[in-house]
């Protein structure tokens, strides 16, 4: 299998953009691990543009999914809703 292209999908600006959302106690208790995932579709997979459109629809109501984890001046992790997009 070979990756032939990659892109960032950015949702429309949301009122929360720029906010620093603190993590819940459950998020803080979780282990900080990246879990790589690969999705494989059969030959009749939808077009790339259709997948991008569906991803945008999924991210729009949850702007924190397009943000990034960050650390404040006290060393606490938080979600920075910066609208950078989803890879």
JOKAMO-V477947 format. One record per pair of residues at least 24 apart in sequence whose ideal C-beta (glycine too) atoms are under 6 Angstrom apart, sorted by the first residue. I is the first residue (numbers start at 1). GAP is how many residues later the second one is. If there is no record, write none. Layout:
I,GAP  I,GAP
This chain:
8,77  8,79  9,43  9,46  9,47  9,76  9,77  10,75  11,45  11,48  11,49  11,55  14,49  16,47  16,65  17,64  17,66  19,62  20,58  20,60  21,58  22,56  23,54  59,27
